[in-house]
């Protein structure tokens, strides 16, 4: 049967307008779209107008004829951007790992901005400091912007990103505190902000005042301290729903959130200002390092009246000494998850468990706690002691699930594990409906 697209010897697909051909090509991968350019003269240019562009020079790092391939890549990008013919770009990724290609990111960014780009990723893995054009910070069409690299943001007198909803900044250099604050305040509809700070970026007091912000992630574990300055974070986000922090640098937090805050994940340093600012959170995860830093706060912990789900890491230094304080500060807790276990598997012989039952049973155990998960369980006497306490005092507990750490044991260890399971299974329970389930995991 004759192909309907060439009936009567006429290639009607090639006669379609460029806009429709571009739409058809958008369903192909970039490589497949480029391949259509060899079909005929009619197909030489339509692929350059596809809505999504991805440029990356990583394939050249292990190839011969290095400079020739770099120059070909540069010419290729220049040619594609020069032949847009006014077609808008929905998504564009400019990723450069070579020095010569990175030198063109400034001009390529200008060309992409001129095409009314909506989602733009700019990435350079070079440690060398680069610059980005002013037009990037006055683009009225950008909805998503991701910048990864040691770029100095040159701030024009007026910054205006009226449609920007997602902003990702990794290793960017801001110059000073005011520049960073000016950038964030110029994004009136920003909803998701990710900041990864490395080395020295010119900012000591990070001020994030964005009323529209719903999700905020701050990573500063690689930030380098300069001088004896105080490092501080000011967060004024009344509509925030999710907060994640991972840093060991900031000495003070000032957080103004609201009851809209649903989830928070705290890693690294945890200071009182941070905990107090998120005290209305519903789901909270604290890493082992965050647990360790709580010792600088206790006994003055804020009360988490809305907290129903809690995940806890392991404090290497003093174990579970603070667990009673945390439970007392979470009166309405329903789910408790020991995500890293109760004892570090590789130092169980030296780990200081430090669990002492509190004089008064926390209210959450008496009234609300229904689910407990314990991961990486080793079966040590201290672990068993804590499990029995929870089983007895959690009066409305429905389910306790224990994930055993390791099945790679000798016969003696396996026998001990079975005895420990039987012992805990026979332990008195404060709730008549409580089920105790074991899962044996192999790592």
N, C-alpha and C positions, 0 to 999 in steps of 0.2 A: 504493500500500500504506500502511496506517495505521501511524504511528510506534508501535513496541512500547512506548515509554515512556509513551504516553498511550492505551494500549488501553482500550476500554470507557469512554473519557472520564476515565480516572483517571491522574493524574500521579504515578506511583510513585516517580520519582527524588526529588521534593520530600518524599516521606514517609520518606526515609532518615534515620537519626540524624545529629546534627550532626558527630560524630566521623568518619563516613564521608564526609559532604559536604566536610569540611575536607580530608580526604585527597584527594578528587577535585580540589578547588580548588588543591591544592599543585602540580599538574601544569601550572597556568596561570601566565602572567606576572602580576605584581601588578596591572597595569592591567586585564587580562582578569578577574582575580578580583574586583576592585572592580565591574566592569561587571555582574556577576551580581546585584548588589543591586537592580537595577531590574526583575528578572524577576517577582517577586511579593513579598508580605509575608513569606512563608516564607524568601526568599533575602536579606532585608535584612541579617542579621547573620552568617551562616556564614563569609563571607570574612574577617571580623575575627579569626577563629580559625586562619587558615592558619599553618603552622609557621615561615615566613620573612617578615620584615618589612623593608622598605627605605624609609627616610625621608630625603629630600634636598631642600633649598630652593634649589638653584642655578638652577632655572628661573625664579626671580622677579627675578633681578638686572637683567635687560634689559626688564622688562615695566612697563607703566603701572600706576597704582593700587597703588603699591608696598606701602603699609601695609595696605591691604585684603587683598592676596594673602598677606602675611606672617601676618596674623591668621587668615586662612582655613587656612593651613598649620598653624599652632599648634593651632587648634581641631580640625583633622583628626587630628593626632597624638594629642592628648589624648583624643579620642573613641575612636579605635581601641584605645589602651592601656587605657582605662576599660572597654571591652567584651570584654576577653579572657575573662572568666568562668572563670578558673582554668586555661585552656588554656596549656600550656607553649610557650615560644618556642625553636625550634631555632637560628635565625639572625636577628640583628637588626643593621641598619646605621642609625646616627644621625649624619647628616652635615649640618652647619649652616654656612652661609657668611654669614649675616646676623646682626647684633648681637641683634636682638629674639628670633630663634629660638634662638640659642646660649644665651640666658639661661634657657631651659627644659631644657637638657641634664641638669642636676642631677636634676630631678624625673623626667624621662623615663628616666634611667638607673635610678633607684630602682624605677620601675614595671616596667621590663624585668627587673631582677634578681628582683623578686617573682614573675615568671613563669618562674623556673627556666631562664633562657636558657643555651644551651650555647656559642654563638658570637656575640660582640658586638664591633662596630666603633663607636668614638666618634671623630668628626672635627670639628674646627673650624679654619677657615683664618684666624680673626681673631687679630691679634697680642695682643689684650687677654687678660690672664691670667684663667683660669676655675678653678673647683673641681669636683671629683667626689666623690660620697658615699663614706663609709666602707664601706657595704655592698658596694661594688664589689670591695673587697679581702678580703672574707670570704665571697664567693659559692662555694658548694660544688658548683655545677653547671657553672661555666665550664670549657670545654675550650680555646677560642680567644679571646684578648682582644687587640684592636688599639686603641691610643689615639694619635691624631694631633692635636696642638695644644698650646698653652701652658697646660696644665692643671697646677695644683699638686696633687700627690697627698697628700691628708690621710691620714696613717698612723694607724690605730687601734692600741691597745695590742696587740691580737692580729691578725695577718694570717694568713689561711688560705685557700689556693687549692688544694685537694687534688687536683683533676682537671685543672688547667691544663697543657696540653702545648705550646701555641704562644702566645708573648707578643711583641707588636710595640709598641715605644714610640718615638714620633717627637715631638721638641720638648718632652717632658714635663719639668716642674720637680720635683726630688726633695727639695730643701731642704739635704741634707748627705750625706756619704759613708755614714753608718750607715743612713740611710733606704733608699738604693738597695740596699745589701747585705741589709737586712732583707727587702725585697720579694723578691729572688731566692731567698733561703734559705727562703722560705715557700711555695715551689712545688716540692714533693717529686717530682713526675713530669714536670717541664718538660723538653721535648726540643728545642724550637726557639726561640731568642731573637734578636730583631732590635732593636738600639738605634741610634737616630739622634739625635745630640745637636746642639743648635743654641743659639747665643747663650750665655747663662750659666744653668746648671741647678742650681747649688749643689754640684756634685760635683767633687772634685779627684782622689781616688784611687778608681777604679772597681773594686770587688771583685766578681768573678763566681765564686762557689763553688757550683756546682750539679752534683752527682755524676751526675744523670740526663741532663744536656744532651748532645745529639748534634750540633746545628747552632748556630753562633754567628756573627752578623754585627754588626760595630761600625762605624758611620759617624760621624765627628766633624770633618769638614772645615769645618763652619760653626760650630764651637764658639768662643766668644769668651773670651780669656784675661783673668782678673781678678787684678791684683796680681802678685807674683813667686813665686807658689806653684808647686811641682813637680806636674806632672800625670802620673799613673801608672795603669797597668792591671795588676790581679792576676787571673789566670785559673786557676782550679782546677777542671778539668773532665775527670776521668779517662776518660770514655766519649765524648769528643768525636770526631766523624767529619768535620766540615766547619767551617772557620774562614775568615771574610772580614773584612778590616779596610781602612778608608779614612780616614786621619786625618793631620794635620800638627801635632798638638798634644802628644801624649803623649811624654814624655821617657824613660820607662822602662816595660818590660814584664816581668812575672814570669808565666811560663806553665808550668803543670803539666798536660800532656796525656798521652797514652799511645800505644801502638802502634796503637790503633784509629783514629787520625787518618788519614783517606784523602786529603783535599784541602784546600788552603789557597790563598787568593787575597789577595795583599798589595798594597795601593795606598797612596800617600802615604808617610809616614815608616816606615822599617824599621830597627829597632834590634836590637842583638845579642840582648837578652833574648827578643825575639819569635822571631827565627830559631832560637835555641837551643832554645826551648820547643817548636817545631814540627819539630824535626830528624828526627822519625820519620815525617814525612808521605810519602805516595806520589805525589801529584800536586801540583805547586806552580806558581803563576802570580805573576810579579813585574812590576808596572807600571814604566814609565819612571822615575817619581819614586822608587819603591822601589829601583830599580837605582842611582839617583843617591845615595841615602842609604847605600848599601852602602860607599861610600868612607870612611865614618866607622868601619867595622868591619874592613875588609880590613887586614892579611892574616889576621886571626883569624876565619875563617868556620867554623861548625860543619860536621861531615860528615853528609851526608844519605844514610845507608846504604840506606834503603828507597825513595828517590826513583827513580821510573821514568819519569815524564812531567814535563817542564819547559817552561813558556811564559815568554818574556822580552819585556819592553817595551824601548823605546829610551831610553838615558840621553843627554839633550841635550848635556851638558857634556863628557864624556870618551869618548863612544861605547862601544866594546867592550873597553876596557882591562882590565875585570874578568872578561871571559869565561873566560880560562884558569883563574882562581881558582875560578869557579863550577863549571866542568867538573871540576876536580880534587876539589872537595868533593862531587861527585855520582858516586861510583864505579860505580854500577849503573844509570845512566841509559840508557833505551831509546828515548825519544821526545823530540826537541828541536824546539820550535816558536818561531820568531821572529814572534810574532803581529802586531807593528807594523812589521815589516821590519827592514832593517839600516841604513837611512838615512832621515831625515825628508824626505819628498818636497818640502816647500816651503822647506827650507834646506840642500839638498844641496851648495850652493856653499860654505857656511860650516861645515858639520857636521864635527866632529873625530872621525874614525872610530877612530883610536887602537888599531888591532889589531896586536899583535906576537905572532908564534907563540911559544908557551912552549918552554922548553928541554926539558922532558920531556912527552911526549904523555900527556894524561889517560887513566886506565885505562878510563873509560867508552867512549872512542873505540876503544880496542884490543879490548875484550871484549864490550861490550853494546849500544852505540848502533845501532839498526836503522832509525830513521825520522827524517828531518829535513824540516821545513816552513819555507819562507821566504816571507813575504808582502811585498807592496809593493816588489818588487825593481826597482831602477832601472838596474842594469848599470854602476855606477861601478867604476873599477879596484879600489878597496878592497873592495867587495863581492865581486868576482870572485876576488880574492886569498883571502878567507876561505872562499869556496865551494870553491876548489881545495884548500885545506888540509884541509877537512873530508872531501872526496871521497877524498883520498889516505890520511889517517890513520884514518878510520873503517873498521876492518878487517872488521866484520861488517855494514856498512850494506846495507840491502835497498832502500830507496827514499828519494830526495831529490826533493821537489816544490817548484818555484819558481813563485810567482804573480807575474807581471810586473805592474807598477803601472798603466801607462797606454798605451792604443793610440792616443790622440789626438796623433800625432806627424807631423812633416813627413817627407818621403822620406829625408832624410839621417839622421834619428834612427832611422827604421825599418831602414835599412841597417845602422846601428851595432848595433841590437838583434839583428839576425839574425847578425852577425859574433860578437857576444858569446855568443850561444847556441851557435854552432858551436864557439867556443873552449872553452867550459866542457864541452861534450859530448865533446870530444877529450881533456880533461884526464885524467891517469892516476888510476886508482881502486884503493884498497886492497882492495876487496871485489869478487870476481868476479861476484857476484850483484846488484850495485848497479844500480838503474835511476834515470835522471835524467829527470824529466818537467817540462815547462814548461806553464803555464797563462797565457794572455793575458787580462787582465781590463780592463774599461773602467769607469771611475768617473765 
